[in-house]
Amino acid sequence: MRIPFNTKAIELYLQDLAWDTKGLEVSPLVGGQSNPTYKISCGNQHAVLRKKPSGKLLPSAHAIDREYRVMQALSKTEVPVPKMLSYCEDDSIVGTPFYLMSFLDGRVLNDQSLPDLSQSDRGAIYQEMNRVIAAIHQVDYQAIGLESFGKPGNYFARQVGRWSRQVQDSTIPIPAALTKLMEWLPHHIPTDDETTLVHGDFRLDNMIFDHHENKVIGVLDWELSTLGHPMADFSYQCMAWRIPPTLWRGIGGLDLIGLGIPSEQEYIRWYETNSGRTIGSDWNFYMAYNFFRIAAILHGVAQRAVDGNASASDAAENGQKSGLLAEIGLECVGIA
């Protein structure tokens, strides 16, 4: 694949960082589709370059400056993140702002059923993910300088309003299940209003695991991170238990006991132990909210496919999943 920027410019930039750039190699990394991501190698030195895409962008999209800020702040905590090396706003080097971080040599696991692992390893991987998301929600965000990273409080009301407006502004038909969820959610927002740091897209394939231990060595893709309600973050990951693999990347309907993967309720209990929180009767709201959110996002994907400017070749197919996921959201709260 052709590298869409001048490697000579990045070579000079690295030399300013005291790198020996002899034998410089730049290669694209799989994943990180929202923000183009590349591996930089000079002999035994390796780093990852993550940049904004080229072209006209929405003002709040592709916020690599926020990614850099949050991971740099988290270097002082128990949350495993790559080491941040440099942030650069100079468009003349690779065409857009970018940052450099350490390259983590580990495993990226994509299939949540973990077919290539043993039963005991599967359970250990899920325990480790649970430990890490609880650690994120335990971070004192003010102590590490993230008090201005988002708006504290009223998170669900703001998010439901935001995604509802996006759905209502679309010109394509809105799935009936999505409309029902959009009408139900604002009237059932829980009174609990906790604020923590949230990742925003916490899932298996956004983590790098050690090659030999079932240990997370880095949590990646912090583009959607903000200050928000921890239950929004945790229930987002738990959607996997309700989504069958035939619909999307989930584990719903699989033989979890046989696989060695915890049930949804067991995974919740682990989180309660790890985080010190008690998840009460509002759990079904949290799940419904996330199915609404992902359905709204996929409805937007469908809109872009119709408008002819969707980036993914499967945009139309993903857009069709919007109504099916919204139906699961309705099932979460007992609405037919």
N, C-alpha and C positions, 0 to 999 in steps of 0.2 A: 504493500500500500504506500502511495506517495505521501510524504510528509508535507503538509500544506504551509510550511513556513521555512525561512532561511536558517539552516542549521549553523551557518557561519556566525550569525548574530547570537545564537544561544551559546555557541562555543566561546565567544568573547565575553558574554555575560558570566559564564561559569569560571572563566579565568579571573574575572574580578572577584569571584568568591574563593579564589585560591585553589581551584581545581586544576589538576593536570589533565588537559583535554586531549591528550594523544589517543588516537583510535576512537574518537567520539562516535557513538551509535545512538540513533533515535528511532524508536519503534512504537507503534500504537498499542495500547493495552485494551483488551476486551473488557467491556463494562464501562461505567462512567459515561453513558451515552448522552446524557444531558450536557455535560461539560467534557469536551475532548481531552483525553488523558494519554500520556506517553511515558515510556520508560527511557530514561537517559542513562547511558553506560559509557564510562571511560575506564577501561581496564577493570580493576576491582571495585571502582566507585560506581554506585548506582543511586539514582533518584527518580522520583516521579514528577512529571510536569503536568499540571492540570490548568486548563485555560478556558476562558469564555469562548463560546462559538463566535464565528464571524457573522456579520450581517446585522440587520435590525432586530433588536431584542426588546421584550417587555421590560419596563423599568426595574421590577423586583425579581426578575428571573435570572437564573445562572449566577447566583450571588457567591462567586468564589471568594470574595473578600470576607464574607460571613463564615464560610467553611474554614478559611485560614484562621480567622479570629477564634472560633470556638475550639478548634483542635489545638491551637497554641495555648489557649487557656487551660484545656483539659490535661496538658502535659504535667500539670502539678497535682493531678488527682489519681484515683484508682482506675479510671476509665482508660483502657488501652487505645492509644492513637499513634499514628506515625509522628515522627519528629518533623516540625515545620522548619524549613531551611531558609526560605526567602519568599517575599511577596513583591511583585513588580507590576506597576500600573502603566509602564511605558509600552504603548502599542507598537512601537517600531521594531520590537525584538521578535515576537511571534504573531503579531497582528492584533492581539487583544491582551488585556491584563492576564496574568498567570501567577501561579505559585509553585514552588518546589517543596517536596517533602521527601522523607526517607522512603526507600523502597523496602517493603516488607516481603521477605521470601517465605511464603506459607501456602496454605491450601485455601482455595475459594470453593465452597460447596453450594451448588445451585439447587439440587433436588431435595426438597424438605423431607422426603422419605428416606434419604441417605442410603440409597440402595447398595453402595459399595462398602459400607461399614458393617461391623458386627453389631449384634443386638446391644451389647454393653456399651460400645462406643456411641451408638445412637443416643442412648440415655444420657451419656456423659456430655455429648454435644449440646443437648437441650438444657441440661443443668447449667452448663457454662453460659449459654445465651441468656438464661434467666438471671444468672448472677450479674452479667454485664448490664442488662437493661435496668436492673435494680440499682446498680452502681451509678448509672447516669442520673437516675431520679433522686439519688442521695447527695449529689453534688451541691455544695453551697455556692450557687451561681454568683451571689454577690461577692463572696470572698475571693473568687477568681476573676473578678472584673467584668462579669457579664450581666450586671444589673440593668443595662440599657439594651440588652439583646432582643427584647420583645416587650409586649405589654402584659404586665401581670394582671390576672383576674379576668373573669367573664369570658373565658376562652371558648367554651362550647357555643355560647350565643353568638359570638363574633364569627366563628367558623361556619356555623349553620347559615348565618346571614350571607356571608361571603360566597359560599358555594351555591346557595339558592339563587342569588343574583346572577351568577354565571350561567346556571341552567336556564333561568327565565329569559336571559338575553339571547339564547340560542334561537336559531331559525328552523331547526329540525324538530320533528315530533318528540315530545318528552315521554319516556316510558311511564305507564300508569303507576307502576310500583315506585318509581322515583318521585313522582308527584305526591303519592301518599306519604312517603317518608318525609318529604320536604314540608308537608302540612303537619305531620305528627310531632316531629322533633322539637320545634320551638316551644311547645306547650308542656314538655316533659323534661326539661333541663334540670339535672340534679342541683340541689342547693349547695353541696360541697364545692368549694372553689379554691382548691390548692394550686399553687404554681411551682413548677420545677423547670429545669432544663429538659427539653424533649428533643429526641433525634429527628422525628418526623417521618422516617422511612426505615425503621428498625426491622430488618429481616435477615435471614440466614446469609444470603449472597452479598450483603453489605458488610460482612465480616471476613477477616483473614485469620485462619487457624494455624497454629504451629504444625509443622510437618509430622512431628512425632507424638506430641501431647494433644489432648482434646482441650486446648486452651486458646482463647481469642488473643491474638497479638496486635490486632488493630481493628477498630470500627471505622468504616469509611462512609463516604457520600453523606456529608452533613449539610447539604444544600438546603434542606427543608427544616433544619433545626431552628428552634426559637424558645421562648419562654411560654409554657403552656401547661395543660393539665396532664399529670403523669398517666392517668387512665386512658386518655386519648392515645398516647404512645403505646402503652402496653396492650390495649385491646386491638390496636392496629395489627400488631404481630399475631395476636390470637385469632384473627380472622381465618388464618390457615386451617384451623380445626373445623371450620364450617364450610370451606370451599373444597369441592371435590377436584381431584387432579384433572378430570376430564373438562372442567370448566376453565380452570386457571391453575396457578401454581399453589396448590393446597394439599392437605392431607385428610380432608373430610372423607369419611367412609372407609378409610384403610384399616387394616388390622393392627391397630396401634400396640396392643399388648404383645402380639407376635413380633412386631418390629422392635419393641423395646422403647417406644416413644411414649411419653406421658400423655394422659388424657388432658383435655382442656382444664378440667377441675383440678387435676394434680399440678399442672403447670401454674395455675392461679395460686394454689397453696404454697408452692415453692416461692413465688414472688412475694406473697405475704410474709413469709419467713425472712427472705432476703432483704426486703424493703422496710419491714416493720409496719406496713399498712394493712388495713383490713378492707377487703373488697366486699361491699354489701349488696343490697338489693338493686342498685343502679347499674349492675353489670350489663344487663340486656340493653339499656340505653346506650352505653358506651359502644357495644358491638354494633347496634343499629346505626349509630352516628358514623362509625367508620365505613360501614357498607354504603351509607349515603354518600360519604366523601369520595370513596373510590368510584362509585357509580357516576357521581357528578364529574369526576376527572375523565372517566372514559366517555361520558356524553360529550365532553369538550373535544376529546380525540375524534369522535365521530363527526362533530361539527367541522373540525379542521380537515378531515378527509373529504367531506362534501365541498368545502371551500377550496380544496386542492392544494393546501399548504401543510398537510401533515408530514412529519418527518419520518415516521415509521411505515414500512411497507404493509404492515398488518394493522394499520390504524383503523380501517373500516371494520375489520373483524373484532378488534378490541372494543370499539365503540358499541358493537352489538351486544357485548357482554354487560353493558351498563344496566339494562333492565333485569337481567338474570341475577346480578349481584344485589340490586335493590330489593328483589324478591326475597333473598336470603335475609336482608336487613329487616324486612317486615316480619319474617318468621321469628326473628330474635325477640320481637316484642309482641308476638301473638296476633298479628294483623293479617287477615287473609287477603 
